[in-house]
Amino acid sequence: MRCPLVALALFALTACSTAPPSVAGTHDDAQDHAAILTTVDRFFEAMAARDPQACAATTTGDGMVHSVTIREGRAALRARSMRDFAEQLKTGTERLVETYWQPTILQRGPVAMVWTPYRFRVDGVDSHGGVDVFTLVKDRGEWRIANAAYTAEPAGDAVLTPDLAPAPGAIVRPASLR
């Protein structure tokens, strides 16, 4: 009689655990994870400042940005170089603010990936949201974004849905753009 109760208790504790599951082949390094998120924060801060040089400083420069815009149930793919993305920042005057929360980081040595929901605002108005995926590499001791991909889901369709909204108490990053 005790064994089923013990097994049930252990199952309940495991199911309620808040720790992320371990992924084969990854390493958890809190210091690297903090540096990885700092790189993503600096990327978004450079975007908000419309500073191509600061943006380029967070990337490898030779990567790609892929976006998948979702409208009326259809997806449209757009690809551009990381360099073009950075240079396009100086072509407008609108305030672009992207924030994110609850990032998932997978890392093995000098290679990492960040998967995170985000919200994008133009001049303080929700434009779209979705999921950002960044691939980063550690180059000469610094984390840099090698490639990025994201979904762009219109505000009316996705930004405020529960699966893309920050959970109560979630830490929204970067702190400077909250």
Helices and strands as residue ranges (DSSP letters): H 2-16, H 30-49, H 52-57, E 64-71, E 74-81, H 82-88, G 89-91, E 96-101, E 104-108, E 111-122, E 125-139, E 142-154, I 155-159, E 172-173, G 175-177
